[in-house]
């Protein structure tokens, strides 16, 4: 079920275009939303934040400690903005969590097992859907949903959202008929047939040379 982690942050006074200077210093800007409060600007140590985001899923409950306060606020990550090329974190948003109120979160799907249609028949696995949307009380949300593909015996086999095992107390919001994975036949390369054209024989080679006439020898 849902993990719980701890993260520290500082209140941010630098706003607008000036946040570029923070990033150059290894500091990542962020915001905290919810509870009917105005957005609260935050900042994080870039190195520590990168490690934290890499280690925790979207359903992780976070005790966010501001300015060294021992009492943390319960929050979750709402959005992470990254630089398109380097994928470095540029900005992060959090939102307050009320444990007694259900929330909606996109949870990743993890593929497990080895499909016989891939191992035996050289099929190609297409992973169509990476995550599904769930609704539940924060404490009931799973970190990940798994899909076992070890029973996919035939080529052109398909597994849908309806094949996921969803824990009790959790509502699946993604349509049940959406495709998660399918196994396609092996792809073969078509080798173009080369057309060999016979080289035309030069007329000079085809016609025998004429013997000089007697008149021309005079």
C-alpha positions as CSV (number, residue, x, y, z in Angstrom):
1,X,0.0,0.0,0.0
2,X,1.0,3.7,0.1
3,X,4.5,4.4,1.3
4,X,5.4,7.3,3.6
5,X,8.5,9.4,3.2
6,X,10.1,12.6,4.6
7,X,11.2,15.6,2.6
8,X,12.6,19.0,3.7
9,X,11.9,22.4,2.0
10,X,12.5,26.1,2.6
11,X,10.1,28.9,1.9
12,X,11.0,30.7,-1.3
13,X,11.2,34.5,-1.6
14,X,12.6,34.6,-5.2
15,X,9.8,34.5,-7.8
16,X,9.2,35.1,-11.5
17,X,12.1,35.1,-13.9
18,X,14.6,35.4,-11.1
19,X,14.2,31.7,-10.3
20,X,16.6,31.0,-13.1
21,X,19.3,32.2,-10.7
22,X,18.2,29.6,-8.2
23,X,18.5,26.8,-10.7
24,X,22.1,27.9,-11.5
25,X,22.8,27.5,-7.8
26,X,21.4,24.0,-7.7
27,X,18.1,25.0,-6.1
28,X,14.8,23.9,-7.5
29,X,11.7,26.1,-7.1
30,X,8.3,24.6,-6.2
31,X,4.8,25.4,-4.9
32,X,2.4,23.9,-2.4
33,X,-1.3,24.1,-3.0
34,X,-4.6,23.1,-1.3
35,X,-6.6,23.4,1.9
36,X,-8.1,26.6,0.5
37,X,-4.8,28.4,1.0
38,X,-2.9,30.6,-1.4
39,X,-0.1,28.9,-3.2
40,X,3.0,28.7,-1.1
41,X,6.4,29.2,-2.9
42,X,9.0,26.6,-1.8
43,X,12.6,25.7,-2.8
44,X,14.6,22.5,-2.5
45,X,18.1,21.3,-2.7
46,X,18.3,20.1,-6.3
47,X,20.5,17.0,-5.7
48,X,18.4,15.8,-2.8
49,X,15.1,16.4,-4.7
50,X,16.3,14.5,-7.7
51,X,17.1,11.4,-5.6
52,X,13.8,11.7,-3.8
53,X,11.7,11.9,-6.9
54,X,13.5,8.9,-8.5
55,X,13.0,6.8,-5.4
56,X,9.3,7.4,-4.8
57,X,6.1,6.9,-6.8
58,X,3.2,9.2,-7.4
59,X,1.1,7.7,-4.6
60,X,3.8,8.3,-1.9
61,X,2.5,10.2,1.1
62,X,5.1,12.8,2.1
63,X,5.8,14.5,5.4
64,X,7.0,17.8,4.2
65,X,9.0,19.8,6.8
66,X,9.3,23.5,6.1
67,X,12.2,25.6,7.4
68,X,13.3,22.8,9.8
69,X,9.9,22.5,11.5
70,X,9.6,19.1,13.3
71,X,5.9,18.9,12.5
72,X,5.5,18.0,8.8
73,X,2.6,18.7,6.4
74,X,1.1,15.6,4.7
75,X,1.4,16.2,0.9
76,X,1.8,14.4,-2.4
77,X,3.6,15.3,-5.6
78,X,1.2,16.9,-8.1
79,X,3.5,17.7,-11.0
80,X,7.1,17.6,-11.9
81,X,8.3,19.8,-14.8
82,X,11.6,18.7,-16.5
83,X,13.9,20.2,-19.1
84,X,13.1,18.6,-22.4
85,X,16.6,17.5,-23.3
86,X,18.4,16.7,-20.0
87,X,15.2,15.8,-18.2
88,X,16.5,17.7,-15.1
89,X,13.8,18.9,-12.7
90,X,12.9,22.5,-13.3
91,X,9.9,22.9,-11.0
92,X,7.8,20.8,-8.7
93,X,4.3,21.2,-7.3
94,X,2.9,19.5,-4.2
95,X,-0.7,19.5,-2.9
96,X,-2.0,19.0,0.7
97,X,-3.6,15.7,1.5
98,X,-6.5,15.2,3.9
99,X,-6.4,11.5,4.9
100,X,-10.2,11.2,5.3
101,X,-10.9,12.4,1.7
102,X,-10.5,10.2,-1.4
103,X,-8.1,11.4,-4.1
104,X,-7.4,10.6,-7.7
105,X,-3.9,9.5,-8.8
106,X,-2.3,8.0,-11.9
107,X,-0.5,4.8,-10.8
108,X,2.1,3.1,-13.0
109,X,1.7,-0.4,-14.4
110,X,4.5,-2.9,-13.9
111,X,4.8,-5.8,-16.3
112,X,5.9,-9.1,-14.7
113,X,6.6,-12.6,-16.1
114,X,7.7,-13.9,-19.5
115,X,5.1,-14.5,-22.2
116,X,5.5,-17.9,-24.1
117,X,4.4,-16.1,-27.3
118,X,7.5,-14.0,-27.0
119,X,10.0,-16.6,-25.9
120,X,8.7,-19.4,-28.2
121,X,7.3,-17.6,-31.2
122,X,9.5,-14.5,-31.2
123,X,6.6,-12.2,-30.7
124,X,7.0,-8.5,-30.1
125,X,5.6,-7.0,-26.9
126,X,3.9,-3.6,-27.3
127,X,3.4,-1.7,-24.0
128,X,0.5,0.5,-24.9
129,X,-0.6,1.9,-21.5
130,X,1.9,3.0,-18.9
131,X,-0.5,3.9,-16.0
132,X,-4.1,4.0,-14.9
133,X,-6.1,6.4,-12.9
134,X,-7.4,5.3,-9.5
135,X,-9.5,6.9,-6.7
136,X,-9.2,5.9,-3.1
137,X,-8.5,7.2,0.4
138,X,-4.8,8.2,0.5
139,X,-3.8,5.4,2.7
140,X,-5.3,2.7,0.4
141,X,-3.6,3.8,-2.8
142,X,-1.1,1.2,-4.2
143,X,2.3,2.4,-5.3
144,X,2.0,0.3,-8.5
145,X,-0.3,-2.2,-10.2
146,X,1.3,-5.4,-11.6
147,X,0.2,-7.3,-14.7
148,X,1.5,-10.9,-15.1
149,X,1.9,-11.8,-18.8
150,X,3.2,-15.3,-18.3
151,X,-0.1,-16.7,-19.5
152,X,0.0,-15.0,-22.9
153,X,0.5,-18.1,-25.0
154,X,-0.4,-16.9,-28.5
155,X,0.6,-14.2,-30.9
156,X,-1.9,-11.3,-31.1
157,X,-2.8,-11.8,-27.4
158,X,-4.0,-8.7,-25.7
159,X,-4.4,-7.7,-22.0
160,X,-6.8,-4.9,-21.0
161,X,-7.2,-2.7,-18.0
162,X,-9.9,-5.2,-16.8
163,X,-7.2,-7.8,-16.3
164,X,-5.5,-5.8,-13.5
165,X,-6.0,-6.8,-9.9
166,X,-7.2,-3.7,-8.1
167,X,-7.0,-3.7,-4.2
168,X,-10.2,-3.5,-2.2
169,X,-11.4,0.0,-1.5
170,X,-9.8,1.3,-4.7
171,X,-11.9,2.5,-7.7
172,X,-10.5,2.1,-11.2
173,X,-11.3,5.2,-13.3
174,X,-9.6,4.3,-16.6
175,X,-11.9,2.5,-19.0
176,X,-11.8,-1.3,-18.6
177,X,-11.5,-2.0,-22.3
178,X,-8.3,0.1,-22.8
179,X,-5.3,-2.0,-24.0
180,X,-2.3,-2.3,-21.7
181,X,-0.1,-4.7,-23.8
182,X,-0.4,-6.8,-26.9
183,X,1.9,-9.3,-28.6
184,X,2.4,-8.9,-32.3
185,X,3.9,-11.4,-34.8
186,X,7.7,-11.1,-35.4
187,X,8.6,-8.4,-37.8
188,X,10.4,-9.5,-41.0
189,X,12.4,-7.4,-43.3
190,X,11.5,-7.4,-46.9
191,X,14.5,-7.8,-49.2
192,X,14.0,-6.0,-52.4
193,X,14.5,-8.2,-55.6
194,X,17.2,-6.8,-57.7
195,X,16.5,-6.6,-61.4
196,X,19.6,-7.5,-63.4
197,X,19.5,-5.9,-66.8
198,X,21.6,-7.3,-69.6
199,X,24.2,-4.9,-70.9
200,X,23.5,-3.8,-74.4
201,X,26.2,-5.0,-76.8
202,X,27.8,-2.1,-78.6
203,X,27.0,-2.0,-82.3
204,X,30.7,-1.7,-83.0
205,X,31.3,-5.1,-81.3
206,X,28.2,-6.7,-83.0
207,X,29.1,-5.8,-86.6
208,X,32.3,-7.4,-88.2
209,X,34.8,-5.0,-89.7
210,X,34.5,-4.7,-93.5
211,X,37.5,-5.6,-95.6
212,X,38.9,-2.7,-97.6
213,X,37.9,-2.7,-101.3
214,X,40.4,-3.0,-104.1
215,X,39.6,0.6,-105.2
216,X,40.5,2.0,-101.9
217,X,43.8,0.1,-101.9
218,X,44.8,1.9,-105.1
